[in-house]
């Protein structure tokens, strides 16, 4: 796949295809038209951009094409999260967590989950160190 990032609009098309595929252009249009207000040509343009980037594939099915994702959602999420960390927090996770913490946006459940994750990381490091 091309390393060209996908736009927010293209990501919305990808979400439809990640949800279920293969899908025809008509099915993608039906899934997006009401929620986005986009016209058919707009959605077909987005499908063509994603094809050109290698993020999706198209297979001929009679007189139509069926589209499927090539880019896995997990890979896209990783690219997005790493990009966010790099742009806003110098590639570090701690300042991101501090940002949300300072604004009171971490619930008790979030804090408990973070503690659990840190504990698991500590346990893994101790095992790697031979402790």
C-alpha positions as CSV (number, residue, x, y, z in Angstrom):
1,X,0.0,0.0,0.0
2,X,1.1,3.6,-0.7
3,X,2.2,5.4,2.4
4,X,0.1,8.4,1.4
5,X,-2.1,9.2,4.4
6,X,-5.8,8.9,4.0
7,X,-8.0,12.0,4.6
8,X,-10.7,12.2,7.2
9,X,-13.3,11.8,4.4
10,X,-11.5,8.8,3.0
11,X,-11.4,7.3,6.5
12,X,-15.2,7.5,6.7
13,X,-15.4,5.4,3.5
14,X,-12.8,3.0,5.0
15,X,-15.0,2.6,8.1
16,X,-17.9,1.5,6.0
17,X,-15.6,-1.1,4.2
18,X,-14.0,-2.2,7.5
19,X,-17.5,-2.8,8.8
20,X,-18.5,-5.2,6.0
21,X,-17.0,-6.0,2.7
22,X,-16.9,-6.5,-0.2
23,X,-19.4,-3.7,-1.0
24,X,-20.5,-2.1,-4.2
25,X,-20.3,1.6,-4.7
26,X,-24.1,1.8,-4.3
27,X,-23.8,0.1,-0.9
28,X,-21.1,2.5,0.2
29,X,-23.1,5.4,-1.1
30,X,-26.2,4.2,0.8
31,X,-24.2,3.8,4.0
32,X,-22.7,7.3,3.8
33,X,-25.2,9.6,2.0
34,X,-27.6,10.2,4.8
35,X,-25.1,10.7,7.6
36,X,-22.7,12.9,5.5
37,X,-24.9,14.6,3.0
38,X,-22.4,13.7,0.3
39,X,-23.6,13.2,-3.3
40,X,-22.8,10.0,-5.3
41,X,-20.0,11.6,-7.3
42,X,-18.2,12.7,-4.1
43,X,-18.3,9.2,-2.7
44,X,-17.2,7.6,-6.0
45,X,-14.3,10.1,-6.1
46,X,-13.3,9.0,-2.6
47,X,-13.4,5.4,-3.6
48,X,-11.2,6.2,-6.6
49,X,-8.7,8.0,-4.4
50,X,-8.5,5.1,-2.0
51,X,-8.0,2.7,-5.0
52,X,-5.2,4.9,-6.3
53,X,-3.6,4.9,-2.8
54,X,-3.8,1.1,-2.6
55,X,-6.0,1.3,0.5
56,X,-8.8,-0.6,-1.1
57,X,-9.1,-3.1,-4.0
58,X,-11.9,-3.5,-6.5
59,X,-13.1,-6.7,-8.1
60,X,-15.3,-6.8,-11.1
61,X,-18.7,-8.4,-10.4
62,X,-20.8,-8.4,-13.6
63,X,-21.3,-4.7,-14.4
64,X,-20.2,-3.4,-11.1
65,X,-17.2,-3.4,-8.8
66,X,-17.0,-4.7,-5.3
67,X,-14.7,-2.8,-3.0
68,X,-12.7,-4.3,-0.1
69,X,-10.1,-2.8,2.3
70,X,-6.5,-3.6,1.7
71,X,-5.4,-1.3,4.6
72,X,-6.2,-3.0,7.9
73,X,-8.0,-0.8,10.4
74,X,-5.4,-1.8,13.1
75,X,-2.5,-0.5,10.9
76,X,-4.4,2.8,10.2
77,X,-5.1,3.3,13.9
78,X,-1.5,2.8,14.7
79,X,-0.4,5.3,12.0
80,X,-2.9,7.8,13.2
81,X,-2.0,7.5,16.9
82,X,1.8,7.6,16.2
83,X,1.2,10.7,14.0
84,X,-0.8,12.4,16.7
85,X,1.8,11.6,19.4
86,X,4.6,12.9,17.1
87,X,2.8,16.1,16.1
88,X,1.5,17.1,19.5
89,X,3.5,15.4,22.2
90,X,7.0,14.8,20.8
91,X,6.3,11.1,20.3
92,X,5.7,10.6,24.0
93,X,2.7,9.0,25.7
94,X,3.1,10.5,29.2
95,X,2.4,14.1,28.0
96,X,-0.8,12.9,26.2
97,X,-2.1,11.3,29.4
98,X,-1.1,14.4,31.4
99,X,-3.0,16.6,28.9
100,X,-6.3,14.7,29.6
101,X,-5.6,14.4,33.3
102,X,-5.1,18.1,33.7
103,X,-8.4,18.8,32.1
104,X,-10.3,16.3,34.3
105,X,-11.1,14.1,31.3
106,X,-9.9,10.8,32.9
107,X,-12.7,8.9,34.6
108,X,-12.0,6.6,37.6
109,X,-12.3,3.7,35.2
110,X,-9.7,5.3,32.8
111,X,-7.3,5.8,35.7
112,X,-7.8,2.2,36.9
113,X,-7.2,0.9,33.3
114,X,-4.0,3.0,33.0
115,X,-2.7,1.7,36.4
116,X,-3.4,-1.9,35.2
117,X,-1.5,-1.2,31.9
118,X,1.4,0.3,33.7
119,X,1.5,-2.6,36.1
120,X,1.6,-5.0,33.2
121,X,4.4,-3.1,31.6
122,X,6.4,-3.1,34.8
123,X,5.8,-6.9,35.2
124,X,7.0,-7.4,31.6
125,X,10.1,-5.3,32.1
126,X,11.0,-7.1,35.3
127,X,10.7,-10.5,33.5
128,X,12.9,-9.2,30.7
129,X,15.5,-8.0,33.2
130,X,15.6,-11.5,34.8
131,X,14.1,-10.3,38.1
